[in-house]
Amino acid sequence: MRCLSSIPAFAAVALCMSFASPAVAQGRRGGMARTRPTNPPREGQAGQGARTPIEEFETMSPEQRQKALNRLPPEQRQKLQERLDRFNQLPPERQQALKNLYNRLHALPPERQDAVRKSINKLSQQSPERQQAIREELRSMAGMSTEQRKAQVSSPEFRQKFNKKEQEIVRDMSEVLPRQ
């Protein structure tokens, strides 16, 4: 059943909240691992018609969601429920932005998805000041073309502003920024 695999996928949105929402991220440490669904797309779902785990989760009835949540270990279930509650408290525009972010993550090859998730976790381990500096850099890069982003991360100013670990975080996370 895909609904159980949808829950960890939905947790990826909660992880994305860690860099997209400073207020949420600063109080959070660590993260949940996300597993890719092992089920192949259903017939007629190839390409852009394929539904993401988030879309599947959203279409589940409250009873189906609860049943899927109940299959998780208690600690993982509690963490996910807290993340879902925070997500549900966001304004609709913010929720949509996070869904879009997740969809861009989901479109990456599995190895790049893993790199982005690891960078999200690395970001949460940085000091609040460094998290803020990284977020500001990502926000400034959001309005850039792919070529401009590459030039930015190759610039001497970028290399002076961020250490190697931070540079890697920015490079990995820039892959899920909207494309210009």
Sequence and secondary structure as in RCSB ss.txt:
>XXXX:A:sequence
MRCLSSIPAFAAVALCMSFASPAVAQGRRGGMARTRPTNPPREGQAGQGARTPIEEFETMSPEQRQKALNRLPPE
QRQKLQERLDRFNQLPPERQQALKNLYNRLHALPPERQDAVRKSINKLSQQSPERQQAIREELRSMAGMSTEQRK
AQVSSPEFRQKFNKKEQEIVRDMSEVLPRQ
>XXXX:A:secstr
 HHHHHHHHHHHHHHHHHHH HHHHTT  S        S   TT  GGG   HHHHHHHS HHHHHHHHHTS HH
HHHHHHHHHHHHHHS HHHHHHHHHHHHHHHHS HHHHHHHHHHHHHHHTS HHHHHHHHHHHHHHHTS HHHHH
HHHHSHHHHHHS HHHHHHHHHHHTTS   
